[in-house]
Amino acid sequence: MTKSSTIAHRQNAHLTFKHNRHMGRHGWLRLTPAYSVKLVTDILEEKKNAIKVFDPFSGTGTTALCAAYLGRQGAGLEINPFLAWFSSVKAKQFSPTVIQRTRELGASIAVSSFSPNSPKTAPPPIHNISRWWDGAELDFLCRLKACIHEYAPADSEERDLLLIAFCRVVIKLSNAAFNHQSMSFKTSDTAQSLLDFPCNHSDLFQEELAFVLAGAADNPATSPHIVMGDARTPSRYLKDKHDILITSPPYPNRISYIRELRPYMYWLEYLTNGRDAGEFDWQAVGGTWGIATSRLSDWKPSSDAYVPSQLRKALTDISSPNNKNGDLLANYVAKYFEDMWQHFGDVRKVLIDEAETHYIVGNSTFYGTLLPVEEIYKKMLEHAGFQDVRIVRIRKRNSKAELYEYDVTAKMK
């Protein structure tokens, strides 16, 4: 396949993708678009000699797991503790014995959780929880979680797999819809048709567990290594040198990257209150939620950060007095790129000479000002000492003509 045809293939991957055996695990929580798997796989298949593959913004572990299925050595770095756990579970090689034992435990748990007399955990402290789950669904989830904890030993592979299935049930039974930036909720008083039958929640759990176990049985060729840590300073957590970097950092679009994860994180006790969510966003690159947004007004840029002319102009336009909260959003954008500048400087320490990097990123708009993220990345990479920096447009993101995703590639000197 020629370079040009490969690029065209990548651009259409989200349209042509039908099935990929890797999606058994990538689809466990429906957080990984199919085109992401295809894109990473395409890049790695072009780079046959890239054995050690690194993703500093690992998320759900797409890059590391794709590398593992191709027999490479995948490594991921992820700051969110839930995602670090989730991607580590996806990365494991599960024995047939573990699969069978989990299936048997799941059958026992389904029977026990169906009983109204089974033990229950306390519901998670989510604000206005009745919007998220109706009474019967919430009651079942509390019983299901208690049964998983009772039947499956702590820190066991079986419990990990059962909790992945539990998370799938959590969102299946939820009233929340994540199909746009402002989350919506279904109303609980919708009239039920005479042809509608109440859902057997225990059967739903067994169906979701069967899906998870089918993916778990398809072991990758190698075991990826997922580390919890801060992508701004990857050399603090990883000492090995890697042949290629493939990653998709958070986009500077003021969307909280913890937003869709909150139901899982509350149920699995990674979150205990709303302030925790803001703290996680403040620690991450590009997130803004609660306390993280409040702190932006007091944040001051560092004199050490490189600010390309494209970024400087965008910040001036965004902070215009005509834009409500313009100064706040300009600070958000400035902090995002300062964090990325720190990353670009440090990541060189974990890459071999001649290593290739791929940053999959989307541009943004603020108050009608187009933020050329891909061009800013290019200038920053060049200033950080990378060479042969190129921008490849991958795909259109939505109906807005100016919004695209790009692959910003570079090489180490």
KAQUITA-V777264 format. One record per residue. RES is the residue in one small letter. SS is DSSP state (2 for helix, 1 for strand, 0 for the rest). PSI is psi in degrees with one decimal (999 if undefined). D_FIRST is the distance of its C-alpha to the first C-alpha in Angstrom with 2 decimals. Layout:
res:RES ss:SS psi:PSI d_first:D_FIRST
res:RES ss:SS psi:PSI d_first:D_FIRST
//
This chain:
res:m ss:0 psi:130.2 d_first:0.00
res:t ss:0 psi:165.1 d_first:3.81
res:k ss:2 psi:-45.0 d_first:6.68
res:s ss:2 psi:-40.1 d_first:8.31
res:s ss:2 psi:-31.5 d_first:6.29
res:t ss:2 psi:-42.9 d_first:6.26
res:i ss:2 psi:-43.8 d_first:9.86
res:a ss:2 psi:-38.8 d_first:10.65
res:h ss:2 psi:-42.2 d_first:9.65
res:r ss:2 psi:-40.9 d_first:11.97
res:q ss:2 psi:-31.1 d_first:14.53
res:n ss:0 psi:7.5 d_first:14.93
res:a ss:2 psi:-37.9 d_first:14.85
res:h ss:2 psi:-15.2 d_first:18.64
res:l ss:2 psi:-36.1 d_first:18.92
res:t ss:2 psi:-13.9 d_first:16.65
res:f ss:0 psi:125.3 d_first:17.48
res:k ss:0 psi:-47.5 d_first:19.99
res:h ss:0 psi:142.2 d_first:20.46
res:n ss:0 psi:130.7 d_first:19.40
res:r ss:0 psi:-23.5 d_first:21.71
res:h ss:0 psi:-21.2 d_first:21.93
res:m ss:2 psi:-12.3 d_first:23.65
res:g ss:2 psi:-40.7 d_first:26.80
res:r ss:2 psi:-37.2 d_first:27.67
res:h ss:2 psi:-29.4 d_first:25.86
res:g ss:0 psi:9.5 d_first:27.83
res:w ss:0 psi:-41.4 d_first:31.19
res:l ss:0 psi:14.7 d_first:32.69
res:r ss:0 psi:30.7 d_first:30.33
res:l ss:0 psi:-3.7 d_first:29.66
res:t ss:0 psi:108.8 d_first:25.88
res:p ss:0 psi:145.4 d_first:23.82
res:a ss:2 psi:-36.6 d_first:21.05
res:y ss:2 psi:-26.4 d_first:18.51
res:s ss:2 psi:-42.8 d_first:19.53
res:v ss:2 psi:-44.8 d_first:18.62
res:k ss:2 psi:-41.6 d_first:15.16
res:l ss:2 psi:-48.4 d_first:14.64
res:v ss:2 psi:-43.8 d_first:16.01
res:t ss:2 psi:-42.2 d_first:14.11
res:d ss:2 psi:-45.5 d_first:10.68
res:i ss:2 psi:-45.3 d_first:12.13
res:l ss:2 psi:-35.4 d_first:13.62
res:e ss:2 psi:-26.5 d_first:10.79
res:e ss:2 psi:-31.1 d_first:9.17
res:k ss:0 psi:75.8 d_first:12.76
res:k ss:0 psi:-29.0 d_first:13.81
res:n ss:0 psi:-0.9 d_first:17.05
res:a ss:0 psi:96.8 d_first:18.20
res:i ss:0 psi:-45.2 d_first:20.89
res:k ss:1 psi:114.2 d_first:23.40
res:v ss:1 psi:132.1 d_first:22.17
res:f ss:1 psi:136.5 d_first:24.67
res:d ss:1 psi:105.6 d_first:25.34
res:p ss:0 psi:-15.6 d_first:28.65
res:f ss:0 psi:70.9 d_first:28.91
res:s ss:0 psi:-34.1 d_first:28.20
res:g ss:0 psi:-119.8 d_first:29.72
res:t ss:0 psi:8.1 d_first:29.06
res:g ss:0 psi:20.7 d_first:27.01
res:t ss:2 psi:-52.2 d_first:23.53
res:t ss:2 psi:-48.9 d_first:21.74
res:a ss:2 psi:-39.2 d_first:24.00
res:l ss:2 psi:-38.7 d_first:23.74
res:c ss:2 psi:-43.3 d_first:19.94
res:a ss:2 psi:-42.4 d_first:20.10
res:a ss:2 psi:-40.0 d_first:22.82
res:y ss:2 psi:-22.8 d_first:21.04
res:l ss:0 psi:7.1 d_first:18.29
res:g ss:0 psi:11.8 d_first:21.22
res:r ss:0 psi:175.3 d_first:21.31
res:q ss:1 psi:102.7 d_first:24.53
res:g ss:1 psi:139.7 d_first:24.62
res:a ss:1 psi:138.7 d_first:27.45
res:g ss:1 psi:148.4 d_first:28.59
res:l ss:1 psi:127.8 d_first:31.51
res:e ss:1 psi:129.1 d_first:33.24
res:i ss:0 psi:-25.1 d_first:36.60
res:n ss:0 psi:122.1 d_first:37.44
res:p ss:2 psi:-33.9 d_first:39.35
res:f ss:2 psi:-47.2 d_first:38.49
res:l ss:2 psi:-34.7 d_first:34.73
res:a ss:2 psi:-42.6 d_first:35.13
res:w ss:2 psi:-49.0 d_first:36.96
res:f ss:2 psi:-47.3 d_first:34.65
res:s ss:2 psi:-30.0 d_first:31.42
res:s ss:2 psi:-38.0 d_first:33.31
res:v ss:2 psi:-44.1 d_first:34.26
res:k ss:2 psi:-31.0 d_first:30.69
res:a ss:2 psi:-11.8 d_first:29.74
res:k ss:0 psi:154.6 d_first:32.43
res:q ss:0 psi:111.7 d_first:32.17
res:f ss:0 psi:133.4 d_first:34.82
res:s ss:0 psi:156.9 d_first:36.79
res:p ss:2 psi:-32.7 d_first:37.79
res:t ss:2 psi:-44.1 d_first:41.33
res:v ss:2 psi:-42.4 d_first:40.56
res:i ss:2 psi:-47.5 d_first:38.72
res:q ss:2 psi:-42.0 d_first:41.70
res:r ss:2 psi:-39.1 d_first:44.26
res:t ss:2 psi:-39.5 d_first:42.64
res:r ss:2 psi:-42.9 d_first:42.62
res:e ss:2 psi:-42.4 d_first:46.31
res:l ss:2 psi:-40.7 d_first:47.19
res:g ss:2 psi:-39.8 d_first:45.45
res:a ss:2 psi:-42.2 d_first:47.57
res:s ss:2 psi:-40.6 d_first:50.73
res:i ss:2 psi:-40.2 d_first:49.79
res:a ss:2 psi:-42.9 d_first:49.13
res:v ss:2 psi:-45.5 d_first:52.62
res:s ss:2 psi:-42.6 d_first:54.31
res:s ss:2 psi:-19.3 d_first:52.72
res:f ss:2 psi:-22.4 d_first:53.76
res:s ss:0 psi:130.7 d_first:57.39
res:p ss:0 psi:-12.0 d_first:59.11
res:n ss:0 psi:2.0 d_first:61.11
res:s ss:0 psi:156.6 d_first:58.15
res:p ss:0 psi:155.5 d_first:58.00
res:k ss:0 psi:145.3 d_first:56.25
res:t ss:0 psi:164.8 d_first:54.80
res:a ss:0 psi:144.5 d_first:55.72
res:p ss:0 psi:152.6 d_first:53.31
res:p ss:0 psi:152.2 d_first:51.17
res:p ss:0 psi:53.2 d_first:52.78
res:i ss:0 psi:132.5 d_first:50.46
res:h ss:0 psi:133.2 d_first:52.29
res:n ss:0 psi:54.0 d_first:53.35
res:i ss:2 psi:-24.4 d_first:51.78
res:s ss:2 psi:-20.1 d_first:53.19
res:r ss:2 psi:-31.1 d_first:50.62
res:w ss:2 psi:-45.4 d_first:47.85
res:w ss:0 psi:136.9 d_first:49.32
res:d ss:0 psi:167.9 d_first:52.22
res:g ss:2 psi:-46.1 d_first:55.08
res:a ss:2 psi:-39.5 d_first:54.17
res:e ss:2 psi:-42.5 d_first:50.54
res:l ss:2 psi:-42.3 d_first:51.61
res:d ss:2 psi:-43.6 d_first:54.23
res:f ss:2 psi:-43.4 d_first:51.77
res:l ss:2 psi:-37.9 d_first:49.26
res:c ss:2 psi:-38.3 d_first:52.13
res:r ss:2 psi:-38.8 d_first:53.14
res:l ss:2 psi:-44.1 d_first:49.62
res:k ss:2 psi:-41.9 d_first:49.04
res:a ss:2 psi:-39.9 d_first:52.47
res:c ss:2 psi:-39.3 d_first:51.79
res:i ss:2 psi:-44.0 d_first:48.49
res:h ss:2 psi:-31.9 d_first:50.38
res:e ss:2 psi:-39.7 d_first:53.20
res:y ss:2 psi:-33.9 d_first:51.23
res:a ss:0 psi:127.9 d_first:48.34
res:p ss:0 psi:146.5 d_first:49.22
res:a ss:0 psi:144.8 d_first:48.30
res:d ss:0 psi:18.3 d_first:45.17
res:s ss:0 psi:157.2 d_first:44.10
res:e ss:2 psi:-34.4 d_first:40.64
res:e ss:2 psi:-45.1 d_first:42.29
res:r ss:2 psi:-39.1 d_first:43.58
res:d ss:2 psi:-47.8 d_first:40.22
res:l ss:2 psi:-40.0 d_first:38.62
res:l ss:2 psi:-36.9 d_first:41.65
res:l ss:2 psi:-31.5 d_first:41.49
res:i ss:2 psi:-45.5 d_first:37.85
res:a ss:2 psi:-39.6 d_first:39.06
res:f ss:2 psi:-44.7 d_first:42.09
res:c ss:2 psi:-38.0 d_first:39.98
res:r ss:2 psi:-38.4 d_first:38.15
res:v ss:2 psi:-39.1 d_first:41.60
res:v ss:2 psi:-46.8 d_first:42.83
res:i ss:2 psi:-30.5 d_first:40.36
res:k ss:2 psi:-36.6 d_first:40.62
res:l ss:0 psi:-2.0 d_first:44.40
res:s ss:0 psi:152.0 d_first:44.26
res:n ss:0 psi:-2.0 d_first:45.41
res:a ss:1 psi:146.1 d_first:42.96
res:a ss:1 psi:127.4 d_first:40.05
res:f ss:0 psi:34.6 d_first:37.29
res:n ss:0 psi:5.3 d_first:35.59
res:h ss:0 psi:175.4 d_first:36.64
res:q ss:0 psi:-41.0 d_first:37.95
res:s ss:0 psi:107.6 d_first:41.57
res:m ss:0 psi:141.7 d_first:41.75
res:s ss:1 psi:164.8 d_first:43.80
res:f ss:1 psi:138.5 d_first:45.86
res:k ss:0 psi:148.3 d_first:46.83
res:t ss:0 psi:141.5 d_first:50.57
res:s ss:0 psi:-9.4 d_first:52.29
res:d ss:0 psi:19.6 d_first:54.94
res:t ss:0 psi:132.3 d_first:52.70
res:a ss:0 psi:138.3 d_first:54.65
res:q ss:0 psi:132.9 d_first:53.46
res:s ss:0 psi:153.0 d_first:53.18
res:l ss:0 psi:-21.0 d_first:55.41
res:l ss:0 psi:-6.6 d_first:52.30
res:d ss:0 psi:139.3 d_first:50.78
res:f ss:0 psi:143.8 d_first:51.50
res:p ss:0 psi:140.2 d_first:51.63
res:c ss:0 psi:134.7 d_first:48.61
res:n ss:0 psi:102.6 d_first:49.29
res:h ss:2 psi:-32.5 d_first:47.89
res:s ss:2 psi:-39.1 d_first:48.08
res:d ss:2 psi:-39.5 d_first:45.94
res:l ss:2 psi:-43.0 d_first:43.39
res:f ss:2 psi:-43.9 d_first:43.34
res:q ss:2 psi:-34.8 d_first:42.76
res:e ss:2 psi:-44.8 d_first:39.90
res:e ss:2 psi:-36.6 d_first:38.19
res:l ss:2 psi:-39.5 d_first:38.94
res:a ss:2 psi:-40.0 d_first:37.40
res:f ss:2 psi:-45.2 d_first:34.14
res:v ss:2 psi:-43.6 d_first:34.23
res:l ss:2 psi:-31.9 d_first:35.11
res:a ss:2 psi:-40.9 d_first:32.31
res:g ss:2 psi:-39.6 d_first:29.85
res:a ss:2 psi:-29.0 d_first:31.96
res:a ss:2 psi:-19.5 d_first:31.92
res:d ss:0 psi:83.8 d_first:28.13
res:n ss:0 psi:139.6 d_first:28.27
res:p ss:0 psi:163.9 d_first:25.40
res:a ss:0 psi:-29.2 d_first:24.89
res:t ss:0 psi:171.9 d_first:26.55
res:s ss:0 psi:111.7 d_first:29.00
res:p ss:0 psi:158.6 d_first:27.96
res:h ss:1 psi:114.6 d_first:30.70
res:i ss:1 psi:127.5 d_first:31.85
res:v ss:1 psi:139.5 d_first:34.58
res:m ss:1 psi:124.0 d_first:36.79
res:g ss:0 psi:177.1 d_first:37.10
res:d ss:0 psi:122.1 d_first:36.78
res:a ss:2 psi:-16.2 d_first:33.44
res:r ss:2 psi:-27.4 d_first:35.49
res:t ss:2 psi:65.6 d_first:36.49
res:p ss:2 psi:-26.9 d_first:33.95
res:s ss:2 psi:-14.9 d_first:35.51
res:r ss:2 psi:-22.9 d_first:38.63
res:y ss:0 psi:-24.6 d_first:36.93
res:l ss:0 psi:133.3 d_first:34.23
res:k ss:0 psi:-21.9 d_first:34.91
res:d ss:0 psi:152.2 d_first:31.74
res:k ss:0 psi:139.0 d_first:29.16
res:h ss:1 psi:151.1 d_first:25.59
res:d ss:1 psi:-29.3 d_first:22.25
res:i ss:1 psi:145.9 d_first:20.51
res:l ss:1 psi:125.9 d_first:21.98
res:i ss:1 psi:120.3 d_first:20.44
res:t ss:1 psi:159.9 d_first:23.11
res:s ss:0 psi:93.3 d_first:24.35
res:p ss:0 psi:162.8 d_first:27.88
res:p ss:0 psi:144.2 d_first:30.46
res:y ss:0 psi:146.2 d_first:30.28
res:p ss:0 psi:73.2 d_first:33.47
res:n ss:0 psi:13.8 d_first:34.56
res:r ss:0 psi:22.5 d_first:37.82
res:i ss:0 psi:129.3 d_first:36.75
res:s ss:0 psi:125.0 d_first:38.18
res:y ss:0 psi:-1.7 d_first:35.58
res:i ss:0 psi:-9.2 d_first:38.40
res:r ss:2 psi:-53.4 d_first:39.33
res:e ss:2 psi:-13.3 d_first:37.42
res:l ss:2 psi:-12.0 d_first:38.19
res:r ss:2 psi:-43.8 d_first:41.94
res:p ss:2 psi:-45.9 d_first:42.83
res:y ss:2 psi:-44.5 d_first:41.21
res:m ss:2 psi:-33.9 d_first:42.58
res:y ss:2 psi:-46.6 d_first:46.08
res:w ss:2 psi:-35.3 d_first:46.20
res:l ss:0 psi:8.6 d_first:44.98
res:e ss:0 psi:27.0 d_first:47.36
res:y ss:0 psi:-21.3 d_first:44.97
res:l ss:0 psi:140.4 d_first:46.75
res:t ss:0 psi:-13.3 d_first:50.50
res:n ss:0 psi:169.6 d_first:51.08
res:g ss:2 psi:-31.1 d_first:49.54
res:r ss:2 psi:-34.8 d_first:50.11
res:d ss:2 psi:-39.0 d_first:47.84
res:a ss:2 psi:-42.6 d_first:44.90
res:g ss:2 psi:-37.0 d_first:45.63
res:e ss:2 psi:-43.0 d_first:45.93
res:f ss:2 psi:-41.8 d_first:42.48
res:d ss:2 psi:-37.5 d_first:41.06
res:w ss:2 psi:-36.3 d_first:42.97
res:q ss:2 psi:-28.7 d_first:41.56
res:a ss:0 psi:171.4 d_first:37.94
res:v ss:0 psi:123.1 d_first:35.84
res:g ss:0 psi:-3.7 d_first:35.91
res:g ss:0 psi:152.9 d_first:38.16
res:t ss:0 psi:117.3 d_first:41.46
res:w ss:0 psi:130.8 d_first:43.89
res:g ss:0 psi:-120.7 d_first:47.67
res:i ss:2 psi:-28.5 d_first:49.01
res:a ss:2 psi:-40.5 d_first:45.73
res:t ss:2 psi:-40.7 d_first:46.26
res:s ss:2 psi:-37.1 d_first:49.91
res:r ss:2 psi:-18.7 d_first:49.20
res:l ss:2 psi:-33.6 d_first:46.97
res:s ss:0 psi:-27.0 d_first:50.07
res:d ss:0 psi:-5.3 d_first:51.45
res:w ss:0 psi:139.0 d_first:48.25
res:k ss:0 psi:135.2 d_first:48.30
res:p ss:0 psi:152.9 d_first:45.36
res:s ss:0 psi:145.8 d_first:45.32
res:s ss:0 psi:-11.4 d_first:46.01
res:d ss:0 psi:-15.6 d_first:43.39
res:a ss:0 psi:142.1 d_first:40.37
res:y ss:0 psi:129.8 d_first:38.26
res:v ss:0 psi:100.3 d_first:38.31
res:p ss:0 psi:159.5 d_first:35.98
res:s ss:2 psi:-36.5 d_first:37.49
res:q ss:2 psi:-39.4 d_first:35.21
res:l ss:2 psi:-42.0 d_first:36.50
res:r ss:2 psi:-44.1 d_first:40.07
res:k ss:2 psi:-42.8 d_first:40.10
res:a ss:2 psi:-41.0 d_first:38.71
res:l ss:2 psi:-39.0 d_first:41.36
res:t ss:2 psi:-44.1 d_first:44.06
res:d ss:2 psi:-41.7 d_first:43.05
res:i ss:2 psi:-37.5 d_first:42.74
res:s ss:0 psi:11.0 d_first:46.15
res:s ss:0 psi:140.7 d_first:47.93
res:p ss:0 psi:-20.1 d_first:51.40
res:n ss:0 psi:-13.2 d_first:50.42
res:n ss:0 psi:116.7 d_first:47.95
res:k ss:0 psi:130.3 d_first:49.62
res:n ss:0 psi:22.3 d_first:48.59
res:g ss:2 psi:-41.8 d_first:46.60
res:d ss:2 psi:-40.8 d_first:47.77
res:l ss:2 psi:-45.5 d_first:46.78
res:l ss:2 psi:-31.1 d_first:43.23
res:a ss:2 psi:-39.6 d_first:42.91
res:n ss:2 psi:-40.3 d_first:43.93
res:y ss:2 psi:-48.6 d_first:41.32
res:v ss:2 psi:-43.1 d_first:38.53
res:a ss:2 psi:-42.1 d_first:40.04
res:k ss:2 psi:-40.4 d_first:40.30
res:y ss:2 psi:-50.6 d_first:36.70
res:f ss:2 psi:-26.1 d_first:35.43
res:e ss:2 psi:-40.8 d_first:38.08
res:d ss:2 psi:-43.5 d_first:36.85
res:m ss:2 psi:-34.4 d_first:33.25
res:w ss:2 psi:-41.9 d_first:34.61
res:q ss:2 psi:-40.6 d_first:36.32
res:h ss:2 psi:-48.4 d_first:33.13
res:f ss:2 psi:-35.3 d_first:31.12
res:g ss:2 psi:-35.7 d_first:33.96
res:d ss:2 psi:-31.0 d_first:34.32
res:v ss:2 psi:-22.6 d_first:30.77
res:r ss:2 psi:-27.7 d_first:30.31
res:k ss:2 psi:-16.6 d_first:32.78
res:v ss:2 psi:18.3 d_first:30.49
res:l ss:1 psi:143.3 d_first:27.35
res:i ss:1 psi:163.6 d_first:26.84
res:d ss:1 psi:139.1 d_first:26.68
res:e ss:1 psi:8.5 d_first:23.17
res:a ss:1 psi:148.9 d_first:22.22
res:e ss:1 psi:142.3 d_first:19.65
res:t ss:1 psi:144.9 d_first:20.81
res:h ss:1 psi:113.7 d_first:19.39
res:y ss:1 psi:110.1 d_first:22.15
res:i ss:1 psi:113.5 d_first:21.39
res:v ss:1 psi:153.3 d_first:24.42
res:g ss:1 psi:150.4 d_first:25.99
res:n ss:0 psi:177.6 d_first:28.52
res:s ss:1 psi:167.5 d_first:32.02
res:t ss:1 psi:143.5 d_first:35.10
res:f ss:1 psi:118.4 d_first:38.74
res:y ss:0 psi:37.4 d_first:41.56
res:g ss:0 psi:-2.1 d_first:39.28
res:t ss:1 psi:119.9 d_first:38.04
res:l ss:1 psi:125.2 d_first:34.27
res:l ss:1 psi:105.8 d_first:33.36
res:p ss:0 psi:75.0 d_first:30.23
res:v ss:2 psi:-43.0 d_first:29.18
res:e ss:2 psi:-37.4 d_first:25.81
res:e ss:2 psi:-36.7 d_first:27.69
res:i ss:2 psi:-42.2 d_first:30.39
res:y ss:2 psi:-45.5 d_first:27.97
res:k ss:2 psi:-48.4 d_first:26.50
res:k ss:2 psi:-40.3 d_first:30.03
res:m ss:2 psi:-43.0 d_first:31.14
res:l ss:2 psi:-43.5 d_first:28.30
res:e ss:2 psi:-43.3 d_first:29.04
res:h ss:2 psi:-27.9 d_first:32.75
res:a ss:0 psi:-4.8 d_first:32.24
res:g ss:0 psi:4.6 d_first:30.79
res:f ss:0 psi:160.2 d_first:27.00
res:q ss:1 psi:169.0 d_first:25.05
res:d ss:1 psi:46.3 d_first:21.98
res:v ss:1 psi:128.7 d_first:22.30
res:r ss:1 psi:154.3 d_first:19.90
res:i ss:1 psi:121.6 d_first:19.93
res:v ss:1 psi:120.6 d_first:16.98
res:r ss:1 psi:128.4 d_first:18.37
res:i ss:1 psi:-55.4 d_first:17.02
res:r ss:1 psi:158.3 d_first:19.39
res:k ss:1 psi:137.8 d_first:22.91
res:r ss:0 psi:-40.0 d_first:25.38
res:n ss:0 psi:-160.3 d_first:28.27
res:s ss:0 psi:-17.4 d_first:30.36
res:k ss:0 psi:124.1 d_first:31.23
res:a ss:0 psi:-27.6 d_first:29.27
res:e ss:0 psi:-2.6 d_first:29.15
res:l ss:0 psi:120.9 d_first:27.86
res:y ss:1 psi:164.3 d_first:24.20
res:e ss:1 psi:145.6 d_first:22.26
res:y ss:1 psi:153.0 d_first:20.49
res:d ss:1 psi:107.4 d_first:18.53
res:v ss:1 psi:108.4 d_first:20.70
res:t ss:1 psi:153.3 d_first:19.13
res:a ss:1 psi:170.1 d_first:21.25
res:k ss:1 psi:147.7 d_first:21.97
res:m ss:0 psi:147.0 d_first:25.25
res:k ss:0 psi:999 d_first:27.26
//
